[in-house]
Amino acid sequence: MSRISVPTTARLPSTLRVEPSNPTVIKILNRLSRPSLISLALEWLDENHLPLAVPYLRDDEDDGQDENDFYPPETSPGALQEEYRSLQARKGSKREIIDRITTGDWRHGLTLYQLAMADLQYLYDHPTSQKWSAYRIVPLKPASDPEGDENPQEVDRTSLVVPPFHPSVFLKSLQTQILPDIKAHYQFDRHKTLALMILRIFILDSPYSTNLSLSSSFDSSRTFYIAFPDASPHVYLSRPQTVGAASAAASSGGEAKSLRNLIVEGIPKALSRPRQRFALTSTSLTTRNLEEMLERRGSARTNSAGGGWSVYADEKVKESPLQTVLPSPPLSEDGVGKEGGKRRRGKEEAGLITQAERKVEQAMKRARLVAKARFGETAKVGDGKGVERVDLVLEDKFPDFSDDEDEAAGEGNREGRLRRREPGGPSVRGGGVEMDLDRMDVDEQDDQREMDAVGSDWRPFVRLTFHGSHVFAGIRQLVECGVIDGEKMPGWMTGEEGVTMGAVRNGRIRGHKGSGL
């Protein structure tokens, strides 16, 4: 008599096995290369991972072997390790390793722990396979009326409190936020090269924790990644992805978006404590490059030193922004040297360089110096910190040259008002105070005029999309070539704002959907 399956709220155990003949399992393994598959099998056989990845072994007392068994089982994990080391030393095909894993050494099934390690190995082999979005963890002010729901908690912008993070406590709290009709498997792993920890969440659309429910709904499962950088009040979230046949529809449908919203709402609740609540706010930074994400939203000084300000992020730099002498970072291309200068002076003395060529060289040199001042140590080709896409909306009003006379008249009235307070004019008691009040009135009128202009003036909808392997490095090259005027270029084109989505108004960029910029 079969056991009765009862829905539970517990998470999926790491020892739950999936049939190796499942097409999704074959697809997960087939994404890895041959060296990665062998190193992954050796990690499974390591004593630290062996309890959750036990292979199919033969007992010492059982001497009988099946003659039709193409991969006869070994007697111990050590002997199996030697077999995979021998495969690592010689050449072969990837299909051979996959067949040995699925039909030989793990013919009784692969655990969820093994599949999680395979997914993480693919992430390490292909760092740009996931699209990450950065969120900031912000503390909330205590509610004035804890029992009322009309006044929601506001963000405490003056607080510097960062929530403590403990993996086991976080998972226990996050599990309570998952819906009861789905199951989840969690796997933490330390990144091999970057200072961050990655949490893999495997979501199964079934309330049961049995092998039957796992095999029947494994194709429609979804995988979600959360990265926690060290000593940083930020988290990086990926988009839910599926590996099964319905991956294209599920990854772009409403279910994936609702799942992402559920995780986004559950993370701050899992980090919160009694009388200490937190929330997640978007930083308008999305990229596939984790190293660039860690550079912009990590724990280093580069968080607030983008573009030309990056030279001050280095602790070895002694110059200060308060000094009059600007620092001199190296050029992005070392095209001007001492030998080149000697050859050029020799050609000038010989009359081989014309005056037009000399002007072109001076203009190119000035363009490189301007690019060096605007970008600093950032946006260099080959630095491995590229952003693939930048989406911006220009909300500046269309210039109306008919208003020049009105502006001139307004300036004249303002100068006349201020001239009455000059020492040569008539003495007025409290003139300095009245001057400040007049200036405040003028500023308020300017702000009101700007707010009224938003609804009255015509603002064309202009959307800019920069796309490439390294967007800001391409802009820097255009500045160095003289295509873009680096002196008049706005600061958001250098990447110093650290956003990939935003709206530009009056030359200043604002983050997308209330990021706080």
Contacts in CASP RR format, 6 or more apart in sequence:
PFRMAT RR
TARGET T0000
AUTHOR 0000-0000-0000
METHOD contacts of the structure
MODEL  1
MSRISVPTTARLPSTLRVEPSNPTVIKILNRLSRPSLISLALEWLDENHL
PLAVPYLRDDEDDGQDENDFYPPETSPGALQEEYRSLQARKGSKREIIDR
ITTGDWRHGLTLYQLAMADLQYLYDHPTSQKWSAYRIVPLKPASDPEGDE
NPQEVDRTSLVVPPFHPSVFLKSLQTQILPDIKAHYQFDRHKTLALMILR
IFILDSPYSTNLSLSSSFDSSRTFYIAFPDASPHVYLSRPQTVGAASAAA
SSGGEAKSLRNLIVEGIPKALSRPRQRFALTSTSLTTRNLEEMLERRGSA
RTNSAGGGWSVYADEKVKESPLQTVLPSPPLSEDGVGKEGGKRRRGKEEA
GLITQAERKVEQAMKRARLVAKARFGETAKVGDGKGVERVDLVLEDKFPD
FSDDEDEAAGEGNREGRLRRREPGGPSVRGGGVEMDLDRMDVDEQDDQRE
MDAVGSDWRPFVRLTFHGSHVFAGIRQLVECGVIDGEKMPGWMTGEEGVT
MGAVRNGRIRGHKGSGL
5 208 0 8 1.000
5 210 0 8 1.000
5 212 0 8 1.000
5 213 0 8 1.000
6 208 0 8 1.000
7 180 0 8 1.000
7 181 0 8 1.000
7 207 0 8 1.000
7 208 0 8 1.000
8 207 0 8 1.000
8 209 0 8 1.000
9 175 0 8 1.000
9 180 0 8 1.000
10 209 0 8 1.000
11 171 0 8 1.000
11 175 0 8 1.000
11 178 0 8 1.000
11 183 0 8 1.000
11 184 0 8 1.000
11 185 0 8 1.000
11 186 0 8 1.000
12 112 0 8 1.000
12 183 0 8 1.000
12 184 0 8 1.000
12 185 0 8 1.000
12 202 0 8 1.000
12 204 0 8 1.000
12 209 0 8 1.000
12 214 0 8 1.000
13 112 0 8 1.000
13 185 0 8 1.000
13 209 0 8 1.000
14 52 0 8 1.000
14 111 0 8 1.000
14 112 0 8 1.000
14 113 0 8 1.000
14 116 0 8 1.000
14 185 0 8 1.000
14 187 0 8 1.000
15 52 0 8 1.000
15 111 0 8 1.000
15 112 0 8 1.000
15 113 0 8 1.000
16 111 0 8 1.000
16 112 0 8 1.000
16 185 0 8 1.000
16 209 0 8 1.000
16 211 0 8 1.000
16 214 0 8 1.000
17 108 0 8 1.000
17 109 0 8 1.000
17 110 0 8 1.000
17 111 0 8 1.000
17 112 0 8 1.000
17 211 0 8 1.000
18 24 0 8 1.000
18 25 0 8 1.000
18 109 0 8 1.000
18 110 0 8 1.000
18 111 0 8 1.000
18 112 0 8 1.000
18 115 0 8 1.000
18 211 0 8 1.000
18 214 0 8 1.000
18 215 0 8 1.000
18 218 0 8 1.000
19 25 0 8 1.000
19 109 0 8 1.000
19 215 0 8 1.000
20 26 0 8 1.000
20 101 0 8 1.000
20 102 0 8 1.000
20 103 0 8 1.000
20 106 0 8 1.000
20 107 0 8 1.000
20 109 0 8 1.000
20 110 0 8 1.000
21 102 0 8 1.000
22 215 0 8 1.000
22 218 0 8 1.000
23 219 0 8 1.000
23 244 0 8 1.000
23 245 0 8 1.000
24 218 0 8 1.000
24 219 0 8 1.000
24 221 0 8 1.000
24 243 0 8 1.000
24 244 0 8 1.000
25 102 0 8 1.000
25 110 0 8 1.000
25 115 0 8 1.000
26 98 0 8 1.000
26 102 0 8 1.000
27 243 0 8 1.000
27 244 0 8 1.000
28 115 0 8 1.000
28 118 0 8 1.000
28 119 0 8 1.000
28 122 0 8 1.000
28 243 0 8 1.000
29 37 0 8 1.000
29 98 0 8 1.000
29 101 0 8 1.000
29 102 0 8 1.000
29 118 0 8 1.000
30 94 0 8 1.000
30 98 0 8 1.000
31 122 0 8 1.000
32 40 0 8 1.000
32 94 0 8 1.000
32 118 0 8 1.000
32 121 0 8 1.000
32 122 0 8 1.000
32 125 0 8 1.000
33 94 0 8 1.000
33 125 0 8 1.000
34 92 0 8 1.000
34 93 0 8 1.000
34 94 0 8 1.000
34 97 0 8 1.000
35 88 0 8 1.000
36 121 0 8 1.000
36 122 0 8 1.000
36 125 0 8 1.000
37 94 0 8 1.000
37 97 0 8 1.000
37 98 0 8 1.000
37 101 0 8 1.000
38 84 0 8 1.000
38 87 0 8 1.000
38 88 0 8 1.000
38 97 0 8 1.000
39 88 0 8 1.000
39 121 0 8 1.000
40 117 0 8 1.000
40 118 0 8 1.000
40 121 0 8 1.000
41 84 0 8 1.000
41 97 0 8 1.000
41 101 0 8 1.000
41 105 0 8 1.000
42 81 0 8 1.000
42 84 0 8 1.000
42 85 0 8 1.000
42 88 0 8 1.000
43 49 0 8 1.000
43 117 0 8 1.000
44 50 0 8 1.000
44 53 0 8 1.000
44 55 0 8 1.000
44 114 0 8 1.000
44 117 0 8 1.000
45 53 0 8 1.000
45 55 0 8 1.000
45 77 0 8 1.000
45 78 0 8 1.000
45 80 0 8 1.000
45 81 0 8 1.000
45 84 0 8 1.000
49 113 0 8 1.000
49 117 0 8 1.000
50 77 0 8 1.000
52 111 0 8 1.000
52 113 0 8 1.000
52 114 0 8 1.000
53 106 0 8 1.000
53 110 0 8 1.000
53 111 0 8 1.000
53 113 0 8 1.000
53 114 0 8 1.000
53 117 0 8 1.000
55 73 0 8 1.000
55 74 0 8 1.000
55 77 0 8 1.000
55 80 0 8 1.000
55 105 0 8 1.000
55 106 0 8 1.000
56 73 0 8 1.000
56 104 0 8 1.000
56 105 0 8 1.000
56 106 0 8 1.000
56 107 0 8 1.000
56 108 0 8 1.000
57 73 0 8 1.000
57 74 0 8 1.000
57 75 0 8 1.000
57 76 0 8 1.000
57 77 0 8 1.000
57 80 0 8 1.000
58 65 0 8 1.000
58 72 0 8 1.000
58 73 0 8 1.000
58 74 0 8 1.000
58 75 0 8 1.000
59 75 0 8 1.000
60 75 0 8 1.000
65 72 0 8 1.000
66 72 0 8 1.000
70 103 0 8 1.000
70 104 0 8 1.000
71 99 0 8 1.000
71 100 0 8 1.000
71 103 0 8 1.000
71 104 0 8 1.000
71 105 0 8 1.000
73 104 0 8 1.000
73 105 0 8 1.000
74 80 0 8 1.000
74 83 0 8 1.000
74 105 0 8 1.000
80 105 0 8 1.000
87 96 0 8 1.000
87 97 0 8 1.000
87 100 0 8 1.000
101 110 0 8 1.000
102 110 0 8 1.000
106 114 0 8 1.000
112 185 0 8 1.000
112 202 0 8 1.000
113 187 0 8 1.000
115 202 0 8 1.000
116 185 0 8 1.000
116 187 0 8 1.000
116 200 0 8 1.000
116 202 0 8 1.000
117 187 0 8 1.000
117 189 0 8 1.000
119 200 0 8 1.000
119 223 0 8 1.000
120 187 0 8 1.000
120 189 0 8 1.000
120 198 0 8 1.000
120 200 0 8 1.000
122 129 0 8 1.000
123 129 0 8 1.000
123 130 0 8 1.000
123 198 0 8 1.000
123 225 0 8 1.000
124 191 0 8 1.000
124 192 0 8 1.000
127 288 0 8 1.000
127 289 0 8 1.000
127 290 0 8 1.000
127 291 0 8 1.000
128 288 0 8 1.000
128 289 0 8 1.000
128 388 0 8 1.000
129 288 0 8 1.000
130 225 0 8 1.000
130 238 0 8 1.000
130 239 0 8 1.000
130 241 0 8 1.000
130 288 0 8 1.000
131 238 0 8 1.000
131 239 0 8 1.000
131 286 0 8 1.000
131 287 0 8 1.000
131 288 0 8 1.000
132 227 0 8 1.000
132 236 0 8 1.000
132 237 0 8 1.000
132 238 0 8 1.000
132 286 0 8 1.000
132 287 0 8 1.000
132 288 0 8 1.000
132 290 0 8 1.000
132 293 0 8 1.000
133 236 0 8 1.000
133 237 0 8 1.000
133 238 0 8 1.000
133 282 0 8 1.000
133 285 0 8 1.000
133 286 0 8 1.000
134 234 0 8 1.000
134 235 0 8 1.000
134 236 0 8 1.000
134 282 0 8 1.000
134 283 0 8 1.000
134 285 0 8 1.000
134 286 0 8 1.000
134 293 0 8 1.000
134 296 0 8 1.000
134 297 0 8 1.000
135 234 0 8 1.000
135 235 0 8 1.000
135 236 0 8 1.000
135 237 0 8 1.000
135 264 0 8 1.000
135 267 0 8 1.000
135 280 0 8 1.000
135 281 0 8 1.000
135 282 0 8 1.000
135 283 0 8 1.000
136 233 0 8 1.000
136 234 0 8 1.000
136 280 0 8 1.000
136 281 0 8 1.000
136 282 0 8 1.000
136 283 0 8 1.000
136 297 0 8 1.000
137 162 0 8 1.000
137 163 0 8 1.000
137 233 0 8 1.000
137 234 0 8 1.000
137 235 0 8 1.000
137 268 0 8 1.000
137 271 0 8 1.000
137 278 0 8 1.000
137 279 0 8 1.000
137 280 0 8 1.000
138 155 0 8 1.000
138 156 0 8 1.000
138 157 0 8 1.000
138 233 0 8 1.000
138 278 0 8 1.000
138 279 0 8 1.000
138 280 0 8 1.000
138 281 0 8 1.000
139 155 0 8 1.000
139 156 0 8 1.000
139 159 0 8 1.000
139 161 0 8 1.000
139 276 0 8 1.000
139 277 0 8 1.000
139 278 0 8 1.000
140 153 0 8 1.000
140 154 0 8 1.000
140 155 0 8 1.000
140 156 0 8 1.000
140 277 0 8 1.000
140 278 0 8 1.000
140 279 0 8 1.000
141 153 0 8 1.000
141 154 0 8 1.000
141 155 0 8 1.000
141 156 0 8 1.000
142 153 0 8 1.000
142 275 0 8 1.000
143 151 0 8 1.000
143 152 0 8 1.000
143 153 0 8 1.000
144 151 0 8 1.000
145 151 0 8 1.000
153 277 0 8 1.000
153 279 0 8 1.000
155 279 0 8 1.000
155 281 0 8 1.000
161 276 0 8 1.000
162 233 0 8 1.000
163 271 0 8 1.000
163 272 0 8 1.000
163 273 0 8 1.000
163 276 0 8 1.000
163 278 0 8 1.000
165 228 0 8 1.000
165 271 0 8 1.000
167 188 0 8 1.000
167 197 0 8 1.000
167 199 0 8 1.000
170 270 0 8 1.000
170 271 0 8 1.000
171 186 0 8 1.000
173 269 0 8 1.000
173 270 0 8 1.000
173 271 0 8 1.000
174 186 0 8 1.000
174 266 0 8 1.000
174 267 0 8 1.000
174 270 0 8 1.000
175 184 0 8 1.000
176 270 0 8 1.000
177 262 0 8 1.000
177 265 0 8 1.000
177 266 0 8 1.000
177 269 0 8 1.000
177 270 0 8 1.000
178 184 0 8 1.000
178 262 0 8 1.000
179 262 0 8 1.000
180 207 0 8 1.000
181 205 0 8 1.000
181 207 0 8 1.000
182 203 0 8 1.000
182 204 0 8 1.000
182 205 0 8 1.000
182 206 0 8 1.000
182 207 0 8 1.000
183 203 0 8 1.000
183 204 0 8 1.000
183 206 0 8 1.000
183 207 0 8 1.000
183 208 0 8 1.000
183 209 0 8 1.000
184 201 0 8 1.000
184 202 0 8 1.000
184 203 0 8 1.000
184 204 0 8 1.000
185 201 0 8 1.000
185 202 0 8 1.000
185 204 0 8 1.000
186 199 0 8 1.000
186 200 0 8 1.000
186 201 0 8 1.000
186 202 0 8 1.000
187 199 0 8 1.000
187 200 0 8 1.000
187 202 0 8 1.000
188 197 0 8 1.000
188 198 0 8 1.000
188 199 0 8 1.000
188 200 0 8 1.000
189 197 0 8 1.000
189 198 0 8 1.000
189 200 0 8 1.000
190 197 0 8 1.000
190 198 0 8 1.000
191 197 0 8 1.000
191 198 0 8 1.000
191 227 0 8 1.000
191 290 0 8 1.000
194 290 0 8 1.000
194 291 0 8 1.000
194 294 0 8 1.000
195 229 0 8 1.000
195 230 0 8 1.000
195 294 0 8 1.000
195 299 0 8 1.000
196 227 0 8 1.000
196 228 0 8 1.000
196 229 0 8 1.000
196 230 0 8 1.000
196 236 0 8 1.000
196 290 0 8 1.000
196 294 0 8 1.000
197 227 0 8 1.000
197 228 0 8 1.000
197 230 0 8 1.000
198 225 0 8 1.000
198 226 0 8 1.000
198 227 0 8 1.000
198 228 0 8 1.000
199 225 0 8 1.000
199 226 0 8 1.000
199 227 0 8 1.000
199 228 0 8 1.000
200 223 0 8 1.000
200 224 0 8 1.000
200 225 0 8 1.000
201 223 0 8 1.000
201 224 0 8 1.000
201 225 0 8 1.000
201 226 0 8 1.000
201 263 0 8 1.000
202 221 0 8 1.000
202 222 0 8 1.000
202 223 0 8 1.000
203 221 0 8 1.000
203 222 0 8 1.000
203 223 0 8 1.000
203 224 0 8 1.000
203 240 0 8 1.000
203 259 0 8 1.000
204 213 0 8 1.000
204 214 0 8 1.000
204 217 0 8 1.000
204 218 0 8 1.000
204 221 0 8 1.000
205 217 0 8 1.000
205 220 0 8 1.000
205 221 0 8 1.000
206 213 0 8 1.000
206 214 0 8 1.000
206 216 0 8 1.000
206 217 0 8 1.000
219 242 0 8 1.000
219 244 0 8 1.000
219 245 0 8 1.000
219 246 0 8 1.000
220 242 0 8 1.000
220 244 0 8 1.000
220 246 0 8 1.000
220 250 0 8 1.000
221 242 0 8 1.000
221 243 0 8 1.000
221 244 0 8 1.000
222 240 0 8 1.000
222 241 0 8 1.000
222 242 0 8 1.000
222 250 0 8 1.000
222 251 0 8 1.000
222 256 0 8 1.000
222 259 0 8 1.000
223 240 0 8 1.000
223 241 0 8 1.000
223 242 0 8 1.000
223 243 0 8 1.000
224 237 0 8 1.000
224 238 0 8 1.000
224 240 0 8 1.000
224 241 0 8 1.000
224 259 0 8 1.000
224 260 0 8 1.000
224 263 0 8 1.000
225 237 0 8 1.000
225 238 0 8 1.000
226 235 0 8 1.000
226 236 0 8 1.000
226 237 0 8 1.000
226 238 0 8 1.000
226 263 0 8 1.000
226 267 0 8 1.000
227 235 0 8 1.000
227 236 0 8 1.000
227 237 0 8 1.000
227 238 0 8 1.000
227 290 0 8 1.000
227 293 0 8 1.000
228 235 0 8 1.000
229 235 0 8 1.000
229 236 0 8 1.000
229 294 0 8 1.000
229 297 0 8 1.000
229 298 0 8 1.000
229 299 0 8 1.000
230 299 0 8 1.000
231 299 0 8 1.000
232 297 0 8 1.000
232 298 0 8 1.000
232 299 0 8 1.000
234 283 0 8 1.000
234 297 0 8 1.000
234 298 0 8 1.000
235 267 0 8 1.000
235 280 0 8 1.000
236 290 0 8 1.000
236 293 0 8 1.000
236 297 0 8 1.000
237 260 0 8 1.000
237 263 0 8 1.000
237 264 0 8 1.000
239 251 0 8 1.000
239 256 0 8 1.000
239 260 0 8 1.000
240 250 0 8 1.000
240 251 0 8 1.000
240 256 0 8 1.000
240 259 0 8 1.000
240 260 0 8 1.000
241 247 0 8 1.000
241 251 0 8 1.000
242 250 0 8 1.000
242 251 0 8 1.000
250 256 0 8 1.000
264 280 0 8 1.000
267 280 0 8 1.000
268 277 0 8 1.000
268 278 0 8 1.000
268 279 0 8 1.000
268 280 0 8 1.000
271 278 0 8 1.000
272 278 0 8 1.000
281 514 0 8 1.000
281 515 0 8 1.000
281 516 0 8 1.000
282 512 0 8 1.000
282 513 0 8 1.000
282 514 0 8 1.000
282 515 0 8 1.000
283 297 0 8 1.000
283 499 0 8 1.000
283 515 0 8 1.000
284 499 0 8 1.000
284 500 0 8 1.000
284 501 0 8 1.000
284 502 0 8 1.000
284 511 0 8 1.000
284 512 0 8 1.000
284 513 0 8 1.000
284 515 0 8 1.000
284 517 0 8 1.000
285 293 0 8 1.000
285 296 0 8 1.000
285 297 0 8 1.000
285 498 0 8 1.000
285 499 0 8 1.000
285 500 0 8 1.000
286 389 0 8 1.000
286 500 0 8 1.000
286 501 0 8 1.000
287 293 0 8 1.000
287 386 0 8 1.000
287 387 0 8 1.000
287 388 0 8 1.000
287 389 0 8 1.000
287 500 0 8 1.000
288 388 0 8 1.000
289 384 0 8 1.000
289 385 0 8 1.000
289 386 0 8 1.000
289 387 0 8 1.000
289 388 0 8 1.000
291 384 0 8 1.000
291 385 0 8 1.000
292 384 0 8 1.000
292 385 0 8 1.000
292 386 0 8 1.000
292 387 0 8 1.000
295 302 0 8 1.000
295 385 0 8 1.000
296 302 0 8 1.000
296 303 0 8 1.000
296 498 0 8 1.000
297 303 0 8 1.000
300 313 0 8 1.000
301 312 0 8 1.000
301 313 0 8 1.000
301 315 0 8 1.000
302 310 0 8 1.000
302 313 0 8 1.000
305 312 0 8 1.000
305 313 0 8 1.000
306 313 0 8 1.000
306 378 0 8 1.000
306 494 0 8 1.000
306 495 0 8 1.000
306 496 0 8 1.000
306 498 0 8 1.000
307 374 0 8 1.000
307 375 0 8 1.000
307 376 0 8 1.000
307 378 0 8 1.000
307 379 0 8 1.000
307 491 0 8 1.000
307 494 0 8 1.000
307 495 0 8 1.000
307 496 0 8 1.000
308 373 0 8 1.000
308 374 0 8 1.000
308 375 0 8 1.000
308 376 0 8 1.000
308 377 0 8 1.000
308 378 0 8 1.000
308 494 0 8 1.000
308 496 0 8 1.000
309 321 0 8 1.000
309 496 0 8 1.000
310 375 0 8 1.000
310 376 0 8 1.000
310 377 0 8 1.000
310 378 0 8 1.000
311 317 0 8 1.000
311 319 0 8 1.000
311 327 0 8 1.000
311 329 0 8 1.000
311 376 0 8 1.000
311 377 0 8 1.000
312 319 0 8 1.000
312 320 0 8 1.000
312 321 0 8 1.000
312 327 0 8 1.000
313 377 0 8 1.000
314 377 0 8 1.000
317 327 0 8 1.000
319 325 0 8 1.000
319 326 0 8 1.000
319 327 0 8 1.000
326 373 0 8 1.000
328 372 0 8 1.000
329 372 0 8 1.000
329 376 0 8 1.000
329 377 0 8 1.000
330 372 0 8 1.000
331 368 0 8 1.000
331 372 0 8 1.000
332 368 0 8 1.000
332 371 0 8 1.000
332 372 0 8 1.000
332 375 0 8 1.000
332 379 0 8 1.000
332 380 0 8 1.000
332 381 0 8 1.000
332 476 0 8 1.000
332 477 0 8 1.000
332 480 0 8 1.000
333 368 0 8 1.000
333 480 0 8 1.000
336 365 0 8 1.000
336 368 0 8 1.000
344 353 0 8 1.000
344 361 0 8 1.000
347 353 0 8 1.000
348 358 0 8 1.000
363 482 0 8 1.000
364 480 0 8 1.000
364 481 0 8 1.000
364 482 0 8 1.000
367 479 0 8 1.000
367 480 0 8 1.000
367 481 0 8 1.000
367 482 0 8 1.000
367 486 0 8 1.000
368 480 0 8 1.000
370 479 0 8 1.000
370 486 0 8 1.000
370 487 0 8 1.000
371 476 0 8 1.000
371 479 0 8 1.000
371 480 0 8 1.000
371 486 0 8 1.000
374 476 0 8 1.000
374 479 0 8 1.000
374 486 0 8 1.000
374 489 0 8 1.000
374 491 0 8 1.000
374 494 0 8 1.000
375 472 0 8 1.000
375 476 0 8 1.000
375 479 0 8 1.000
375 494 0 8 1.000
378 385 0 8 1.000
378 472 0 8 1.000
378 494 0 8 1.000
378 495 0 8 1.000
379 470 0 8 1.000
379 472 0 8 1.000
379 473 0 8 1.000
379 474 0 8 1.000
379 475 0 8 1.000
379 476 0 8 1.000
379 494 0 8 1.000
379 495 0 8 1.000
380 473 0 8 1.000
380 476 0 8 1.000
381 470 0 8 1.000
381 473 0 8 1.000
381 474 0 8 1.000
381 477 0 8 1.000
382 470 0 8 1.000
382 473 0 8 1.000
383 473 0 8 1.000
384 470 0 8 1.000
386 469 0 8 1.000
386 470 0 8 1.000
386 471 0 8 1.000
386 472 0 8 1.000
386 473 0 8 1.000
387 470 0 8 1.000
387 471 0 8 1.000
387 472 0 8 1.000
387 500 0 8 1.000
388 467 0 8 1.000
388 468 0 8 1.000
388 469 0 8 1.000
388 471 0 8 1.000
389 465 0 8 1.000
389 466 0 8 1.000
389 467 0 8 1.000
389 468 0 8 1.000
389 471 0 8 1.000
389 500 0 8 1.000
390 464 0 8 1.000
390 465 0 8 1.000
390 466 0 8 1.000
390 467 0 8 1.000
390 471 0 8 1.000
390 500 0 8 1.000
390 501 0 8 1.000
391 463 0 8 1.000
391 464 0 8 1.000
391 465 0 8 1.000
391 500 0 8 1.000
391 501 0 8 1.000
391 502 0 8 1.000
392 463 0 8 1.000
392 464 0 8 1.000
392 465 0 8 1.000
392 492 0 8 1.000
392 501 0 8 1.000
392 502 0 8 1.000
392 503 0 8 1.000
392 504 0 8 1.000
392 509 0 8 1.000
393 461 0 8 1.000
393 462 0 8 1.000
393 463 0 8 1.000
393 464 0 8 1.000
393 502 0 8 1.000
393 503 0 8 1.000
393 504 0 8 1.000
394 460 0 8 1.000
394 462 0 8 1.000
394 463 0 8 1.000
394 464 0 8 1.000
394 503 0 8 1.000
394 504 0 8 1.000
395 459 0 8 1.000
395 503 0 8 1.000
395 504 0 8 1.000
395 505 0 8 1.000
396 459 0 8 1.000
396 504 0 8 1.000
396 505 0 8 1.000
396 506 0 8 1.000
396 507 0 8 1.000
397 453 0 8 1.000
397 454 0 8 1.000
397 457 0 8 1.000
397 458 0 8 1.000
397 459 0 8 1.000
398 457 0 8 1.000
398 458 0 8 1.000
398 459 0 8 1.000
398 460 0 8 1.000
400 457 0 8 1.000
414 442 0 8 1.000
417 438 0 8 1.000
418 435 0 8 1.000
418 438 0 8 1.000
419 425 0 8 1.000
420 426 0 8 1.000
420 428 0 8 1.000
421 428 0 8 1.000
421 431 0 8 1.000
421 432 0 8 1.000
421 434 0 8 1.000
421 435 0 8 1.000
421 438 0 8 1.000
428 434 0 8 1.000
450 506 0 8 1.000
466 475 0 8 1.000
472 493 0 8 1.000
472 494 0 8 1.000
472 495 0 8 1.000
475 484 0 8 1.000
475 493 0 8 1.000
475 494 0 8 1.000
476 494 0 8 1.000
478 484 0 8 1.000
479 485 0 8 1.000
479 486 0 8 1.000
479 489 0 8 1.000
484 493 0 8 1.000
490 504 0 8 1.000
490 507 0 8 1.000
490 509 0 8 1.000
491 497 0 8 1.000
492 499 0 8 1.000
492 504 0 8 1.000
492 509 0 8 1.000
497 509 0 8 1.000
497 517 0 8 1.000
499 509 0 8 1.000
499 511 0 8 1.000
499 512 0 8 1.000
499 515 0 8 1.000
499 517 0 8 1.000
501 511 0 8 1.000
501 512 0 8 1.000
502 509 0 8 1.000
502 510 0 8 1.000
502 511 0 8 1.000
502 512 0 8 1.000
502 515 0 8 1.000
502 517 0 8 1.000
503 509 0 8 1.000
503 510 0 8 1.000
503 511 0 8 1.000
503 512 0 8 1.000
504 510 0 8 1.000
509 517 0 8 1.000
510 516 0 8 1.000
510 517 0 8 1.000
511 517 0 8 1.000
END
